[in-house]
């Protein structure tokens, strides 16, 4: 019984982890694009 509950918990966690991972990757990409655009605008202004 205990082994089955542990397996069920392990099956539900990867779905949450992949969703969190995807959200972190999207946020990182957005942050990098934002930083690059700020740097490029600063470089072109000087």
Secondary structure, 3 states (H helix, E strand, C coil): CHHHHHHHHHHHHHHHHHHHHHHHHHHHHHHHHHHHHHHHHHHHHC
